[in-house]
Amino acid sequence: MLASSEVIARRSTAAWLAGATPDVHERAERLRMVTEKVDASVESGAAVGAKLFEQALRSSGQWWLDAWQLQLGLASVATSTTPAEARARFARVAASAAPMVNRAVVDALARSRAALGPVHRRTGANVRRLRRKAR
């Protein structure tokens, strides 16, 4: 976020200073900015797609087992004969769901990391390039 803020500030200042008639360098920088955004978006989409595919291959069987386990657990709660038995069964179902939720969160974080990777690389490169250019 800090690198993005710096890049935005540097590019906005340069665009403001260039005014309505930017020189060839400023026009090239603006074109570069648009091209980078498109490229980063495509790379992010591809990275997320690849991560989703990898996760699906790795854990599709686990997802089915988790769903089946939850379904059986909830059925056992529904067939309880007393409120105390229902509470105890529900507590077991809730406890068994914790690892499932943990796996889902870890997978979601991995997808987020994959999505932000291309943006992070470009932003860092832009900060370094624009700092050198400002000297």
Beta strands, then each sheet from edge to edge (+ up, - down):
end
